[in-house]
Amino acid sequence: MVRNLGAVYGPLAWWSDDPELVIIGAMLTQQTRWEHVEHALDKLGAAGLLSLATLARADRVVLEQAVYSTGFYRVKARRLKALAGHMIDRYGGVNGMRRCPTEDLRADLLSCEGVGTETADSILCYGFGRCTFVIDAYTTRICSCAGVRQKGARLKCLFEEVLPASVAAYQDTHAHMVEFGKENCQRQRCEQCWIRNLNG
């Protein structure tokens, strides 16, 4: 399945390599589409709020207005501001975060309100180039259709056992899953899905 998806989609420049943009994007993309996040990022950029330092100091109302398009804007603004403040206070910003071991940084991210495993692993994998695989709803669904019944942490471990220990492999494989999911699962094209036949 992984090889087949790789053959279909190839290498994908799927997310910015700027850690601060990844952190912001990962928080805002929860329960919304990426197009809405892009609109919010444009608004944040226009307001000068695309760094942890500026987010930590941001006016609440201005921040809420900037992220309005992503839905749950009050909650997201509060959580984003709190996360930014925590990372500035604890690490001094992204350079300090880069020096933190992966498991320690992951545990710290997960201790923050609104940061679940998908968000934490997205930040680590895409923002900081760490070999930690991202499990999301598309990945779980696609694997289930292929006959792979593990979920959550067990599915994450399975991918990390099978894939080369390469950030590019982790990023591309996750991106392939999401792209396939958007094209097929989101549009309910189950009858046309070749992955369903892999476990036959």
N, C-alpha and C positions, 0 to 999 in steps of 0.2 A: 504494500500500500504506500509506504513512504517513498519508495523508489518510483512508483508510478506517478505519484503526485509531483515529485521532483522533475520527472520527464515532461509533465504537462506545463508546469509553471516556471521551472528554472530558477536561477537566483533572483531574489526580489529585494530591491532597495525599499524596504517596507516601512521603515520608521526612521525618524531623525536620529543621528548619533549624538545629539546634544542632550546630556543627562537631564538638564532642567526642563527642556521641552518634553522629554519622555515622562518625567515625573508628573508634569502638569497634564499631559495628554492621557496618561494612564488613569489619573484620578477622574478626569472629566468624561472619559469614554464609558464609564459605568452606566449601564441601562440607557444607552443612546447610540446613535449612529455616528460614524466618524465624521461625516459631513457637518454635523452640528458642532463637533469638537473643533473642526477647522475654522468654523465661523467664530467660535469663542476665542481661539488662539489669535485670530486677526484682531479681535476686540481687545484682548489682553495686550497684544503688541502695541496697538494704538494708544493704550493707556500706560504704556511703559511697565507692564507687569508680567514680564516673561522670565523672571529670575526668582529664586527662592528668597533672596534678600528683599526685593521689592514686594513680593507677595506677603511676606511676613509683616511688612509695615503698611499694607494696603488698607484703604478705607473700605469698610465692609460693604457699603452700598455700591460703591464703584465696582468692587469685585463681583458682587451679585449681578449687576447690570451686564458686566462683561461676559459672564458665563451663563446668562439666561437661556441661551439657545440649547443648552445641553440638558435641560430639565432638572428638577430638584435643585434649582440654582442656589437657594439659601443654604441647604445642607452641603452642597458641593463647595460653595464659597467658604463656608466655615471650616470644613475639613481640609481644604487646600491650604488655607491660611494657617491652620494649626500645624499641618504637616511641615510646611515651609519653615515656620517658626521653630519647630522641634529640631529639624535638620540643621538650621543655622546655629541654634543654641548648643546642640550636641557635637556637631562636626565642623562648624564654621562654614558649611557649604559643601558643594560637590567634591572639592579636592580632598576634604577630610573624609567624605564618604568613600572615595576611591581607595583610601588606605585601609578601610575596614574590611576584615575577612568576610567572605560571602555569607556564611551562616549567621554571623553576628549581625550583619547589616540586615539580612532577611528577617531575623527575629525582631530587630528594632522596628523595621517597617511594619511588621505584622502587629506590633503593639500599639500602633497609631489608629485612631478612629477612622473607619472607612477604608482601611487597607486590608484587603483579603489576599489570599494566596495568588490569585491571578494578577492582581495589581502589583503586588510585591515582586513576583517573578518577572513580570513585564518590565518593571523598572530595572531590575538587576540584569536581565538578559539583554535588553535593547539599549538601556541607558548606560550601563556600566560594563557591558561585555563579559558577563559572568555565565558560566555553564550551568544554568538552572533552567529547566524546561518549563514552558508556560502551558498550563492546562486550563482550557476555557470550555464553554458549553459546546461550541462547534467540535472541538477535539474529542470531547467525551462522546458526543452523539455519533460522530463519524466512526470512531473506534468501536462503539457498540454495534453499529451496522455491519462492521467488518468482523464481528464475532469476538472482539476484545472486551471483556466484561469488567476489567478493573476500572476504578474511578479514583478521582482525587489524588492523594499522595501515592497510592499504589500505581496508578497510571503514569504519574510523573516519573516514578522510579523505573518503570518499564521502558519509557522513552529514553531515559538517561542510561540505561543498560544497553539498549540496542543501537543508539546513535553514536557516531564518533564524538569524542570529547572535544567538540569544536563549537565555538560560539556561532559561527556561520551556519553550521548544520542545525543547531537548535533554532536559530532565528528563521531560517528558510523553511524548516519543517513546520514550525508553528504557523508561519505566514501562509504556507500552502494549505494547511488545514482550514484556516479562516477564509481564504479565497474560495476554496471548494465549497465550504459551508455557505458562504454568501450566494454563490451561484446556484447551489442545489438545495440545501436544507432550508434556507430562507424562502426560497420560491416553491418549496414542497414538490420538488421534481424527483420524488422517490422512485417512481417506476423507471426512470432513465438512469438511475444511479448504479454505476458499475461496482462500487464498493460493497453494495449489499450482496453481491454474488461471490465475494472473496471467500466467505466462510461456507459456501455451498459444496 
